[in-house]
Amino acid sequence: MLPSWERWADDALAVLDEVGSERAVICGAADAGPTAVLFAASHPSRTRALILMNTTARFAAAPDYPMGVPEDALALAAQFVQDTWGTGAIVELSAPDLMQQDQDVARWFAVSQRLYLSPRAAAKLFEFELSLDVRDALGSVRVPTLVLHREGVAVMTVDQGRYLAEHIAGARLASVPGNDGSIFTEPVADAKRNIEEFLASLTRDVEPDRALSAVLFTDIVESTARAAALGDRAWRNLLETHHAVGRTLVEQHRGRIVKTTGDGLLATFDGPGRAIRCALALREALRPLGLDIRAGLHTGEVEVIGADIAGIAVHIAARVMSAASPGEVLVSPAVPMLVAGSGIDFDDRGEQELKGVPGAWRLYAVEG
C-alpha cells in the first residue's frame, strides 16, 4: 500500500522535531505540492510560510478545472512511466533545459530511478499522485504563500500555478523563465530573487486560530431506549466505559477529544485517514459492550477557541453523522479525495440535504 499524505506529513513533522524547528518555511515542488498544501493547512502552528514550485492543486482535468491534464493523456503518461522507468527518458520531457546543459544527467536519473522504485511501483505511485485533489483545502491555507512557476513547463502550466495563487488568500504568483519542471536548474536567477524577497518580507509570527481539521462526531444508536432499559447507574457506568474507550482510541490515532456529547464524542484529527480508522476501531471496540454507534466525518477549516472548536465545518460533521445509519461511518465529499491511495474504500450514498447547511451534499459510506 502506498503511503498517504498523512504519513508524508508525519515524516516532515518528525524531521522538524528532530532538528528543533518550531516553525519552518515549507516548500513543495511538482508532485510534492499537494502534500505541502495539506501540511500548511493542517499544521499552521508549525508552518512559517509556504512556497509552491511548479506544482498544482490537481493534476487531472475536470469540468471545473480545465487547466488540468486530459484523462487520455494521463493514461498515456502512466504507461510511459512504467515503460521507460530507469532509462532516463523521463528527464528528456521533465528537464529539457538541463539536458541541453548536461548530457550525462539522463544517465544519473536512470540510475537513481532504478535504485528508487521498480517500473510497476513507479507507475502505481504516479497514478496515486494523479488522484490527489487539494482544491478544497486551498482556502484553509492561512500562511504567507509564494507560488513560483516556470513559464515553459509543458505538463503543469502557469495556469495551474495561477489557480493556486488565486485560491490561497494573499498568495503571490511569480512566473519565471525556463522549461524544466525543477526550479533548481538554470536559469535560476529570477527564482532565487523571488524566494529571497519573499523570505525577507515575512513579518513576526502570528499564533494561528484556524486550521484544516478532520472533524469526527459519533453517537450511540438508540441511547435513550438503552438507558431506560439499564437504569441510571448501569447506564452511567456504560457511558463512562464508552468515553474511556473513545479517549484511548482517539489518542492512539493521534487525534484530540474536544468534548463528549452525552452519548457520543467530538474529536479532531490532522488527517481524515486517521479519523476514519479511529471511527472503525471505536465501532468494533464498543460492539462487545452491546453498543452500536454511527459516525460522521467532514474535513474543513475550524476555528480554535481555547480547547473548543467552532465553525461551519463542525456543523457539517454533525449533520453528516445524523444522516448515518446504525454502524455506519459516513463522510462528506471532500474526504475520499484526501485519502486517495490509502486503501480506504467508499460506497456512494448519493446527494442528501443536511439540515441547516445550504445545497445538496453527496455523502459516502466507508466500506468494511
C-alpha positions in Angstrom: 0.0 0.0 0.0 1.3 3.5 -0.9 1.9 5.9 2.0 -0.8 8.6 2.4 -0.1 12.3 2.5 -0.7 12.0 6.3 2.3 9.6 6.5 4.4 12.1 4.5 3.3 14.9 6.8 4.3 12.7 9.8 7.8 12.4 8.3 8.0 16.1 7.9 7.0 16.7 11.5 9.5 14.1 12.7 12.3 16.0 10.9 11.2 19.3 12.3 11.1 17.9 15.8 14.5 16.2 15.4 16.2 19.5 14.3 14.3 21.6 16.9 12.4 23.7 14.3 9.2 25.1 15.8 8.0 26.7 12.5 9.5 26.2 9.1 9.0 27.5 5.6 7.5 24.6 3.8 8.5 24.1 0.1 6.5 21.8 -2.2 7.7 21.2 -5.8 6.0 19.2 -8.5 4.2 16.2 -7.1 5.0 17.2 -3.5 2.9 20.4 -3.9 -0.4 18.9 -2.8 1.1 17.4 0.3 2.8 20.8 1.2 -0.6 22.5 0.8 -2.3 20.0 3.2 0.6 20.3 5.7 0.4 24.1 5.8 -3.4 24.0 6.1 -3.4 21.3 8.8 -0.4 22.4 10.8 -0.4 26.2 10.7 1.4 26.4 14.1 4.4 24.6 12.5 4.3 26.5 9.2 6.1 29.8 8.9 5.3 30.2 5.2 4.6 28.1 2.1 6.5 28.1 -1.2 4.9 26.1 -4.1 7.1 25.5 -7.1 5.9 24.2 -10.5 3.0 22.4 -8.9 -0.7 22.1 -8.9 -3.8 21.6 -6.7 -5.0 18.8 -9.0 -3.2 17.1 -11.9 -6.2 15.8 -13.8 -8.5 18.0 -15.8 -12.2 18.2 -14.7 -15.2 20.2 -15.9 -14.5 22.8 -13.3 -10.7 22.5 -13.7 -9.9 22.8 -17.4 -6.3 23.6 -16.9 -5.5 20.1 -15.8 -4.1 17.3 -17.9 -6.8 15.5 -20.0 -7.7 11.9 -18.9 -6.5 10.2 -22.0 -3.1 12.0 -21.8 -2.8 10.9 -18.1 -3.4 7.3 -19.1 -0.6 7.5 -21.7 1.7 9.2 -19.2 1.2 6.4 -16.7 2.1 3.8 -19.3 5.1 5.9 -20.4 6.4 6.0 -16.8 6.2 2.2 -16.5 7.7 1.6 -19.9 10.6 4.0 -19.6 11.4 4.0 -15.9 15.1 3.5 -15.2 16.1 4.6 -18.7 16.4 8.3 -18.2 13.8 9.1 -20.9 11.5 10.9 -18.4 14.2 13.6 -17.8 14.1 14.5 -21.5 10.5 15.6 -21.0 10.7 17.0 -17.5 14.0 18.9 -17.8 14.8 19.8 -21.4 16.9 22.8 -20.4 19.1 20.6 -18.1 19.5 18.0 -20.9 21.0 20.7 -23.2 23.4 21.8 -20.5 24.5 18.3 -19.3 24.1 15.2 -21.5 25.1 12.9 -18.6 22.2 13.9 -16.5 19.9 11.3 -18.1 22.3 8.5 -17.1 22.3 9.8 -13.5 18.5 9.9 -13.5 18.3 6.4 -14.9 20.5 5.0 -12.1 18.6 6.9 -9.4 15.2 5.7 -10.7 16.4 2.1 -10.7 17.6 2.5 -7.1 14.4 4.1 -6.0 11.5 2.1 -7.4 10.6 -0.7 -9.8 8.8 0.3 -13.0 5.5 -1.1 -11.8 5.8 0.6 -8.4 6.7 3.9 -10.1 3.6 3.6 -12.2 1.4 3.0 -9.2 3.0 5.9 -7.4 2.3 8.1 -10.4 -1.3 7.1 -10.6 -1.7 7.8 -6.9 -0.3 11.2 -7.3 -2.6 11.9 -10.2 -5.6 11.1 -7.9 -4.7 13.9 -5.5 -7.1 16.9 -5.4 -6.5 19.6 -2.7 -8.6 22.3 -4.2 -11.0 22.3 -1.2 -8.0 22.8 1.2 -6.6 25.9 -0.6 -8.9 28.3 1.3 -7.6 26.9 4.6 -4.0 27.9 3.9 -3.5 30.9 6.2 0.2 31.4 6.0 2.2 33.7 3.6 2.5 31.8 0.3 4.6 32.2 -2.8 3.7 30.4 -6.0 6.7 30.0 -8.3 6.1 28.7 -11.8 8.3 28.4 -14.8 6.8 29.9 -17.9 7.6 27.0 -20.3 6.7 23.9 -18.2 4.6 21.8 -20.5 2.8 19.4 -18.1 2.0 21.7 -15.2 1.3 25.0 -16.9 1.4 28.5 -15.5 -2.4 28.4 -15.4 -2.2 25.7 -12.7 0.1 27.9 -10.7 -2.2 30.9 -11.2 -5.1 28.8 -9.9 -3.2 28.1 -6.7 -2.4 31.8 -6.2 -5.9 32.9 -6.8 -7.4 30.4 -4.3 -4.9 30.9 -1.4 -5.6 34.1 0.5 -2.8 36.6 -0.1 -0.7 34.3 -2.2 1.7 35.8 -4.7 2.4 34.3 -8.2 5.8 34.7 -9.7 6.3 33.5 -13.2 9.9 32.9 -14.0 11.8 31.8 -17.2 12.6 28.2 -18.0 11.2 25.0 -19.3 12.3 22.5 -16.6 10.0 21.0 -14.0 12.5 21.8 -11.3 13.1 25.3 -10.1 16.7 24.5 -9.2 18.1 24.1 -12.8 19.3 27.0 -14.9 18.1 29.7 -15.3 17.7 30.2 -11.6 18.4 33.9 -11.0 14.8 35.1 -11.2 13.5 32.2 -9.0 16.3 32.9 -6.4 15.5 36.6 -6.3 11.8 35.9 -5.8 12.4 33.5 -3.0 14.8 35.9 -1.2 12.4 38.8 -1.5 9.5 36.6 -0.2 11.5 35.4 2.8 12.7 38.9 3.6 9.0 40.1 3.6 7.9 37.7 6.3 6.9 39.5 9.5 6.6 38.3 13.0 4.8 35.1 13.8 1.1 35.2 14.5 -0.5 32.5 16.5 -3.0 30.7 14.2 -6.6 30.4 15.3 -7.9 28.4 12.3 -6.7 25.2 10.8 -7.8 22.5 8.4 -9.1 19.5 10.5 -10.9 16.3 10.2 -13.9 16.7 12.4 -15.4 13.4 13.7 -18.8 13.1 15.5 -20.0 9.8 16.9 -23.3 8.9 18.6 -24.6 5.8 20.4 -27.6 4.4 18.5 -30.9 4.3 20.4 -29.2 5.5 23.6 -32.4 6.7 25.2 -34.0 3.3 25.0 -30.8 1.6 26.2 -30.6 4.0 29.2 -34.2 3.3 30.1 -33.7 -0.5 29.9 -30.5 -0.4 32.1 -31.4 2.2 34.7 -29.4 5.3 35.6 -26.5 3.7 37.4 -25.8 1.0 34.9 -26.2 3.4 32.0 -23.8 5.9 33.6 -21.2 3.2 34.1 -21.6 2.1 30.5 -21.2 5.7 29.3 -18.0 6.1 31.3 -16.6 3.0 29.7 -17.6 4.3 26.3 -15.9 7.6 27.0 -12.7 5.8 28.3 -12.5 3.6 25.1 -13.1 6.7 23.0 -10.3 8.7 24.6 -7.9 5.8 24.3 -8.6 5.2 20.6 -8.6 8.8 19.7 -5.2 9.2 21.3 -3.9 6.1 19.6 -4.9 7.6 16.3 -3.2 10.9 17.1 -6.5 12.8 17.4 -7.8 15.1 20.1 -11.1 14.7 22.1 -12.7 18.1 22.0 -15.6 17.0 24.2 -18.1 14.3 24.9 -21.6 14.9 23.8 -23.7 13.0 26.3 -23.9 9.7 24.3 -21.1 10.4 21.8 -18.0 12.4 21.2 -16.4 15.1 19.1 -12.8 14.8 18.1 -10.4 16.3 15.6 -7.5 14.9 13.7 -4.9 16.4 11.4 -5.9 14.0 8.6 -9.1 12.2 7.6 -7.4 8.8 7.2 -6.7 8.6 10.9 -10.2 9.8 11.8 -11.8 7.1 9.7 -9.6 4.4 11.2 -10.4 5.6 14.6 -14.1 5.6 14.0 -13.9 2.0 12.6 -11.8 0.9 15.6 -14.3 2.5 18.1 -17.2 0.9 16.4 -15.6 -2.6 16.7 -14.4 -2.0 20.3 -17.9 -1.0 21.5 -19.8 -3.8 20.0 -18.8 -6.4 22.7 -20.4 -3.9 25.2 -23.7 -4.1 23.3 -23.2 -0.5 22.0 -23.7 0.4 18.3 -22.6 3.8 17.0 -22.9 6.0 14.0 -20.2 8.3 12.9 -19.9 11.4 10.7 -16.7 13.0 9.3 -16.0 16.2 7.5 -12.7 17.8 6.7 -12.8 21.6 6.7 -11.4 24.7 8.4 -12.3 25.1 12.1 -11.9 28.0 14.5 -9.9 27.1 17.6 -11.3 28.7 20.7 -9.3 27.5 23.6 -10.0 23.8 24.0 -13.1 24.1 21.9 -13.7 24.4 18.1 -16.3 26.2 16.1 -17.2 27.0 12.5 -19.4 25.6 9.7 -17.1 22.5 9.4 -18.3 21.4 12.9 -21.9 21.8 11.9 -21.4 19.9 8.7 -19.7 17.0 10.5 -22.6 16.8 13.0 -25.2 16.8 10.2 -23.2 14.1 8.3 -23.3 12.0 11.4 -27.1 12.5 11.8 -27.5 11.1 8.2 -25.6 7.9 9.0 -27.3 4.6 9.6 -26.5 2.5 12.7 -23.0 1.1 12.5 -22.1 3.4 9.5 -19.2 5.8 9.1 -20.4 8.5 6.7 -18.1 11.2 5.2 -18.5 14.4 3.3 -17.5 14.6 -0.4 -14.0 16.2 0.3 -12.9 13.2 2.3 -12.5 10.5 -0.4 -10.2 12.7 -2.4 -8.0 13.4 0.6 -7.5 9.7 1.4 -6.9 8.6 -2.2 -4.4 5.7 -2.3 -4.8 4.9 1.4 -6.7 1.6 0.8 -9.9 3.0 2.2 -12.9 2.4 0.0 -16.3 4.2 -0.1 -19.8 3.5 -1.2 -21.6 6.4 -2.8 -24.8 7.2 -0.8 -26.0 9.9 -3.3 -26.9 13.5 -2.7 -28.6 14.4 0.6 -29.9 17.5 2.3 -28.1 18.4 5.5 -30.3 20.4 7.9 -29.2 24.0 8.1 -26.4 23.5 5.5 -27.0 25.1 2.1 -27.1 22.9 -1.0 -27.2 19.2 -1.6 -24.2 17.1 -0.3 -23.0 13.8 -1.8 -22.1 11.6 1.0 -20.0 8.4 1.1 -20.1 5.4 3.5 -16.8 3.8 4.5 -16.7 0.2 3.4 -15.5 -2.6 5.7 
